[in-house]
Amino acid sequence: MKLAFAGKGGVGKTTLTAWVADYLAAQGEDVWLVDADTALSLGQASGLSREALPDPLIRRDDLIRERIGSGMLHLNPDVSDLPESIAVDLPLGRPPRQDITPGKKRLLVMGSVSGAGGGCACEANALLKAMLANLIIERNEWVLVDLEAGVEHLGRGTVASADGLVVVSEPSRRGLDTAADVAKLGRELGLANQALVLNRAEPTDIPRINGLPERTLFMPELPELKARQLSDPAVVGLADHTQPDEIANKLLNALGRQV
C-alpha cells in the first residue's frame, strides 16, 4: 500500500509518517519512507543521526546528469536500480518482538524542486517524478511519502497513483482550511481514499468546512514526546509506544488496510 502524507507545515505529518512506518516494521512489514519535504526531517524523526543523513536526490547533480541528461532531456529514465542503491536503513524504534521478525525501514531523501538550488528545475523534477513513479506504481511494497508542506507536490501530480492520502492538520481554522484545499486537490487527482488526522487534539466537533475528508482521527499530544523535543529530534523510541501504535492502526484501518 502506498500512502501520501500532506498538510500545512508544522502540523505533525512527519511525526505521523515516522510512527506509521515504525508500527508497520514492528509487524514484520518492509517499508520505504520517502522524504519529499524541503525540511528533510523524516530521517531524524525516524531515529537517524544528522550525520548519517544522505544528500537529497534532488541535489545529486551526478545522478541527474546521468539519468536525465542536459540539453535534450530524457524525461522517462530507468530508475529501477536507484532506490536500493541510494537508500539508507533506519533503526526500529523499539525492542523487536520475539515472535516477529521486524521488517526493513529504508529511507529515500528526495527533497523538492523548490529546495534544489541552482540548475534546471525540469531536470530535477523529472528524476523526482520518475523515482516516485517507480516506488508507487511498479513496486508491491509499503511506501510512505512525506510531502512538501501545503499542496506543491500534489499540484505536480507526483503521487496521483497512491492508494491513500493522509491529510494532517492542527485543530485550528487555518490548518483545517489548508487541509480542505489539500483534500480537494487530492480528489481531483483521483485520490479519493482519504483520512484527516488532527494532531495534538482530543476528540471534538470540528467546523464543517467544504472539502475536508469524511473520516477524522485524533492524535493526542504525548507528554513524553513534548518533554524530549529540545534534546532529541526522534519521535520514535518512546518508552511507551502504545498511543502511536493505536493511531497508526486506526489510520490504516480507516484507509482499508489491516496489519
C-alpha positions in Angstrom: 0.0 0.0 0.0 1.2 3.5 -0.9 0.3 6.4 1.3 1.0 10.1 0.9 1.1 12.4 4.0 0.3 16.1 3.4 -0.7 19.2 5.2 0.3 22.6 6.4 3.9 23.0 7.8 4.3 22.2 11.5 1.2 20.1 11.9 2.9 16.8 12.6 2.7 14.9 9.3 6.4 13.9 9.5 5.8 12.6 13.1 2.8 10.6 11.9 4.7 9.2 8.9 7.5 8.0 11.2 5.1 6.4 13.6 3.2 4.5 10.9 6.4 3.3 9.4 7.7 2.1 12.7 4.4 0.3 13.5 4.5 -1.5 10.2 8.1 -2.6 10.6 7.3 -3.9 14.0 4.6 -6.1 12.5 7.2 -7.5 10.0 6.4 -5.3 7.0 9.1 -3.8 4.8 8.6 -0.1 4.4 10.1 2.6 2.1 10.0 6.1 3.5 10.3 8.9 1.1 11.2 12.3 2.4 9.9 14.7 -0.2 9.8 17.8 2.0 12.2 20.7 1.9 12.7 20.4 5.7 14.3 17.0 5.2 13.4 15.9 8.8 12.0 12.5 8.3 15.3 10.7 8.8 16.0 12.3 12.2 12.4 11.9 13.2 12.8 8.2 12.5 15.9 7.9 14.7 18.7 8.5 12.2 21.5 10.9 13.3 22.0 14.1 11.4 25.5 13.0 10.3 24.1 9.8 8.7 21.6 11.6 6.5 22.3 11.2 2.8 22.3 14.1 0.3 18.9 14.6 -1.1 18.4 13.0 -4.6 17.3 16.4 -5.9 20.9 17.7 -5.2 22.6 14.8 -6.8 23.8 16.5 -9.9 25.7 13.4 -10.9 22.6 11.3 -11.0 20.5 14.0 -12.6 23.0 14.3 -15.5 23.4 10.5 -15.7 19.7 9.7 -15.9 18.1 12.9 -17.3 20.9 14.4 -19.3 21.2 18.1 -20.2 20.0 19.9 -23.3 17.9 17.2 -24.8 16.3 15.8 -21.6 15.4 12.1 -21.1 12.1 12.6 -19.2 11.4 8.8 -18.7 14.6 7.5 -17.3 15.2 4.0 -15.9 15.5 4.4 -12.2 14.6 0.8 -11.1 18.0 0.3 -9.5 18.2 3.7 -7.7 16.1 3.0 -4.6 18.3 0.2 -3.3 21.5 2.0 -4.2 20.8 5.3 -2.5 18.5 4.4 0.4 19.7 4.3 4.0 18.4 1.9 6.6 16.5 3.2 9.6 16.6 1.7 13.0 13.5 0.1 14.6 12.3 2.5 17.3 11.5 -0.2 19.8 12.8 -3.6 21.0 11.7 -6.3 18.5 9.0 -8.8 19.5 10.4 -12.3 19.8 7.6 -13.8 17.7 8.0 -11.4 14.7 11.0 -10.7 12.5 11.0 -6.9 12.0 10.6 -5.5 8.5 13.1 -3.2 7.0 12.7 0.6 7.1 14.5 2.3 4.2 14.7 6.0 3.7 15.0 7.8 0.4 15.7 11.5 0.9 14.2 13.2 -2.2 13.9 16.8 -1.3 11.7 19.1 -3.5 12.3 21.2 -6.6 11.8 24.4 -4.5 14.8 23.4 -2.4 17.0 22.2 -5.3 19.1 25.3 -5.6 20.5 26.3 -9.0 20.2 24.4 -12.2 17.2 23.4 -14.3 14.2 22.5 -12.2 12.9 20.5 -15.2 15.8 18.0 -14.8 15.4 17.7 -11.1 11.6 17.4 -11.3 11.9 14.7 -13.9 14.1 12.5 -11.8 12.0 13.1 -8.7 8.8 12.1 -10.6 10.4 9.0 -12.1 11.6 7.8 -8.7 8.2 8.3 -7.1 6.5 6.6 -10.0 8.8 3.6 -9.7 8.1 3.2 -6.0 4.4 3.9 -6.1 3.4 2.2 -9.4 6.0 -0.5 -10.0 6.7 -2.0 -6.6 4.4 -4.1 -4.4 5.7 -2.8 -1.1 4.7 -0.3 1.6 5.6 3.2 0.6 5.0 6.2 2.8 5.7 9.7 1.2 6.1 12.7 3.5 5.2 15.6 1.1 6.1 19.2 1.0 4.1 21.4 3.3 1.0 22.6 1.5 -0.1 21.2 -1.9 3.0 21.7 -4.1 3.7 18.0 -4.8 0.0 17.2 -5.2 -0.2 20.1 -7.7 2.5 18.4 -9.8 0.7 15.1 -9.7 3.7 13.1 -8.4 1.6 11.0 -6.0 -1.5 10.6 -8.1 -1.2 6.8 -8.1 -1.0 6.4 -4.3 -3.6 4.2 -2.5 -4.5 6.8 0.1 -4.0 10.4 1.2 -3.5 11.2 4.8 -4.2 14.9 5.5 -2.7 16.1 8.7 -3.8 19.3 10.5 -3.7 21.1 13.8 -7.0 21.9 15.5 -7.2 25.5 14.0 -9.2 27.1 11.3 -6.0 27.9 9.3 -4.9 24.3 9.5 -8.3 23.0 8.5 -8.6 25.4 5.6 -5.3 24.1 4.2 -6.4 20.5 4.9 -9.5 21.1 2.9 -7.5 22.5 0.0 -5.1 19.5 0.1 -8.0 17.1 0.2 -9.8 18.8 -2.7 -6.7 18.7 -4.9 -6.1 15.1 -3.9 -9.6 14.1 -5.1 -9.0 16.0 -8.4 -6.0 13.8 -8.9 -8.1 10.6 -8.2 -7.0 10.2 -4.6 -10.5 9.6 -3.2 -9.3 7.3 -0.3 -8.6 10.0 2.3 -8.4 10.4 6.1 -8.0 13.5 8.2 -5.8 13.3 11.3 -6.0 16.1 13.8 -2.7 16.4 15.7 -2.4 17.5 19.4 -6.2 17.2 19.7 -8.8 15.2 21.6 -12.0 14.0 20.0 -14.2 17.0 19.5 -16.5 18.6 16.9 -14.7 20.4 14.1 -16.1 23.1 11.8 -17.9 21.9 8.7 -15.6 23.0 6.0 -16.3 22.0 2.5 -13.7 19.6 1.1 -12.4 18.0 4.4 -12.1 14.2 4.3 -15.1 12.5 5.9 -13.0 10.2 8.1 -11.4 12.0 11.0 -8.9 10.6 13.6 -7.5 12.4 16.6 -3.8 12.2 17.7 -3.4 13.4 21.3 -0.4 15.3 22.5 2.1 13.0 24.1 3.8 14.4 27.3 6.8 12.2 26.8 7.3 13.4 23.2 6.8 17.0 24.2 9.4 16.7 27.1 12.2 15.4 24.8 11.7 17.6 21.8 14.5 20.0 22.6 17.0 17.2 23.3 16.1 14.5 20.8 14.8 15.0 17.2 13.5 11.4 17.1 9.8 10.8 17.5 10.2 7.0 17.7 11.9 5.1 20.5 9.4 6.3 23.1 9.2 4.4 26.4 5.5 3.8 25.7 4.6 3.5 22.1 1.0 2.4 22.8 -0.6 5.6 21.6 1.5 6.0 18.4 0.7 2.3 17.5 -3.0 2.9 18.2 -3.2 5.9 15.9 -1.2 4.0 13.2 -3.6 1.0 13.4 -6.7 3.2 13.3 -5.4 5.1 10.4 -4.6 2.0 8.3 -8.0 0.5 9.1 -9.7 3.8 8.1 -7.9 3.6 4.7 -8.9 0.0 4.2 -5.8 -2.0 5.2 -5.4 -4.1 8.3 -1.9 -5.1 9.6 
